[in-house]
Amino acid sequence: MSERDLPALTRAEQELVERYLRIVDLVARLNPARDSGHFDPLGCAVAAQALAAEAKAVAAVAELMRERGETELHAGTLARAMRAMDGERRTARVVLPPAP
């Protein structure tokens, strides 16, 4: 699935999905067991700082959605959007790799 397959979303939903996936990318950078072969303490520190900023941005988007009365999110639509934005590959980097 590609970005051209992205379902119709409100701007807030689009931003929520984008920021969620950025958070996933940052958590993957924090993962000491990821496949890169080495752990980068400086990269981890930078990712942790960025994670805090992204979390604040998600809170702001969620608050905006609440103020606008967007109380129903359609999980299936948001999941399709995440898949269109390479979400499956990105989220796979967060989990513990299989044992050898």
C-alpha positions as CSV (number, residue, x, y, z in Angstrom):
1,M,0.0,0.0,0.0
2,S,1.3,3.5,-0.8
3,E,0.5,7.0,0.2
4,R,-1.7,7.3,-2.9
5,D,-3.9,4.7,-1.2
6,L,-4.3,7.0,1.9
7,P,-8.0,7.1,2.9
8,A,-9.7,10.5,3.4
9,L,-8.9,11.9,6.8
10,T,-9.5,15.2,8.6
11,R,-6.4,17.3,9.0
12,A,-6.4,16.4,12.6
13,E,-6.6,12.7,11.9
14,Q,-3.8,13.0,9.4
15,E,-1.6,14.8,11.9
16,L,-2.5,12.3,14.6
17,V,-1.4,9.4,12.4
18,E,1.7,11.1,11.2
19,R,2.8,12.0,14.7
20,Y,2.0,8.5,16.0
21,L,4.2,7.1,13.4
22,R,7.0,9.6,14.3
23,I,6.7,8.4,17.9
24,V,7.0,4.8,16.7
25,D,10.1,5.8,14.8
26,L,11.6,7.4,17.9
27,V,10.7,4.4,20.1
28,A,12.5,2.2,17.5
29,R,15.6,4.4,17.9
30,L,15.4,3.8,21.7
31,N,15.1,0.1,21.2
32,P,18.5,-1.4,22.4
33,A,17.7,-4.7,20.8
34,R,17.0,-3.4,17.3
35,D,18.7,-4.9,14.2
36,S,21.3,-2.1,13.7
37,G,23.9,-4.1,15.5
38,H,25.0,-1.4,18.0
39,F,23.4,0.8,20.6
40,D,24.0,4.6,20.1
41,P,23.6,6.3,23.5
42,L,23.7,9.8,22.0
43,G,21.1,8.8,19.4
44,C,19.0,7.4,22.2
45,A,19.2,10.7,24.2
46,V,18.2,12.7,21.2
47,A,15.3,10.4,20.4
48,A,14.1,10.6,24.0
49,Q,14.0,14.4,23.9
50,A,12.2,14.3,20.5
51,L,9.8,11.8,21.9
52,A,8.7,14.2,24.6
53,A,8.1,16.9,22.1
54,E,6.1,14.6,19.8
55,A,4.0,13.4,22.8
56,K,3.1,17.1,23.5
57,A,2.1,17.5,19.9
58,V,-0.1,14.5,20.0
59,A,-1.8,15.9,23.1
60,A,-2.4,19.2,21.3
61,V,-3.9,17.4,18.3
62,A,-6.1,15.3,20.5
63,E,-7.3,18.4,22.4
64,L,-8.1,20.1,19.1
65,M,-10.1,17.1,18.0
66,R,-12.0,17.1,21.3
67,E,-12.7,20.8,21.0
68,R,-14.1,20.3,17.4
69,G,-16.3,17.5,18.6
70,E,-14.4,14.7,16.8
71,T,-15.1,12.1,19.4
72,E,-15.3,9.1,17.1
73,L,-12.2,7.8,15.4
74,H,-12.6,4.9,13.0
75,A,-9.8,2.5,13.8
76,G,-10.1,0.7,10.5
77,T,-9.6,3.9,8.5
78,L,-6.7,5.0,10.7
79,A,-5.1,1.6,10.4
80,R,-5.4,1.8,6.5
81,A,-3.8,5.2,6.7
82,M,-0.9,3.9,8.8
83,R,-0.4,1.0,6.4
84,A,-0.3,3.5,3.5
85,M,2.4,5.4,5.4
86,D,4.6,2.3,5.8
87,G,3.3,1.7,9.4
88,E,3.8,-2.1,9.3
89,R,7.5,-1.8,8.7
90,R,7.9,1.1,11.1
91,T,6.1,-0.6,13.9
92,A,8.0,-3.9,13.4
93,R,11.2,-2.0,14.4
94,V,9.8,-1.5,17.9
95,V,9.4,-5.1,18.9
96,L,12.1,-7.5,20.3
97,P,13.7,-9.4,17.5
98,P,13.2,-13.2,17.4
99,A,15.6,-15.3,19.5
100,P,18.4,-16.8,17.5
